[in-house]
Amino acid sequence: MLDQLNEQLIDKGEDCIVFDHDCREGICGTCSLVINGHPHGEKKATTTCQLYMRDYANQLELWIEPWRAKSFPIVKDLAVMRESFDRIIQSGGFISVSVGSAPEA
């Protein structure tokens, strides 16, 4: 959705909207946004990068805001400073879970 909006802005010669993204597979959490007042949008167990515009087909407006937290100040538009998050990951402060994948061959 934001990619398409940015393409339209580029075509008009306007500045793009700055936002964070990395994997675009719903794994890394870099895409964290607040959509219509809900973290990652209203769809449960879904990250922002996994949402489709068809999920919002009945809505006339979308309110998209940066992820809000004191330790993650806004850099520009929808991008936040993520050093606090990076420090947590580097110190091993994330939880790894077995999701029950198939055994290795």
Secondary structure, DSSP 8 states (H G I E B T S, - for coil): -HHHHHHHHHHTT--------S-SSSSS-TT-EEETTEET-SSTT--GGG--GGGGTT-S---EEE---TTS-EEETTEE--HHHHHHHHTT-S-----------
